[in-house]
């Protein structure tokens, strides 16, 4: 491995994970990748309209990256 996982971009990490699925290091790469994800959740008490708006906003955010 020429770069440490922390120095890799998300795309490089994804490629590494896919290319090394049978290798223990892919789990370490996945842990680094997973730590970078910005998990968003709908609040438990959200009404259906609020839930729909939040989900649509998340979709827009993800597609604009």
C-alpha positions as CSV (number, residue, x, y, z in Angstrom):
1,X,0.0,0.0,0.0
2,X,1.6,3.2,-1.1
3,X,-0.7,5.6,0.8
4,X,-2.1,5.3,4.2
5,X,-5.9,5.0,4.4
6,X,-6.2,8.4,6.0
7,X,-4.4,10.0,3.0
8,X,-6.7,8.3,0.4
9,X,-9.7,10.0,-1.1
10,X,-13.1,8.4,-0.7
11,X,-12.9,7.1,-4.3
12,X,-9.5,5.6,-3.7
13,X,-10.8,3.9,-0.6
14,X,-13.8,2.5,-2.5
15,X,-11.5,1.2,-5.2
16,X,-9.1,-0.3,-2.6
17,X,-12.0,-2.0,-0.7
18,X,-13.3,-3.5,-4.0
19,X,-9.9,-4.6,-5.2
20,X,-8.9,-6.2,-1.8
21,X,-12.2,-7.9,-0.6
22,X,-10.4,-11.0,0.5
23,X,-7.7,-9.1,2.3
24,X,-7.8,-8.1,6.0
25,X,-6.7,-4.6,5.1
26,X,-10.0,-4.0,3.2
27,X,-11.7,-4.1,6.6
28,X,-9.4,-1.3,7.8
29,X,-10.0,0.7,4.7
30,X,-13.7,0.3,5.2
31,X,-13.5,1.5,8.8
32,X,-11.7,4.6,7.5
33,X,-14.3,5.1,4.8
34,X,-17.1,4.6,7.2
35,X,-15.7,7.1,9.6
36,X,-15.9,9.8,6.9
37,X,-19.6,9.3,6.1
38,X,-21.9,12.0,7.2
39,X,-24.8,9.9,8.4
40,X,-28.1,11.7,8.5
41,X,-31.3,10.4,10.1
42,X,-34.9,11.5,10.2
43,X,-35.8,12.5,13.8
44,X,-38.0,9.9,15.5
45,X,-40.8,12.5,16.1
46,X,-41.0,13.8,12.6
47,X,-44.4,14.0,11.0
48,X,-44.8,12.5,7.4
49,X,-44.4,15.9,5.7
50,X,-41.3,16.7,7.7
51,X,-39.9,13.3,7.0
52,X,-40.4,13.7,3.3
53,X,-38.8,17.1,3.2
54,X,-35.7,15.8,5.2
55,X,-35.3,12.8,2.9
56,X,-35.7,15.0,-0.3
57,X,-33.1,17.4,1.1
58,X,-30.7,14.5,1.8
59,X,-31.1,13.3,-1.8
60,X,-30.4,16.7,-3.2
61,X,-27.3,17.0,-1.0
62,X,-26.0,13.6,-2.2
63,X,-26.6,14.2,-5.9
64,X,-24.9,17.6,-5.8
65,X,-21.5,16.2,-4.6
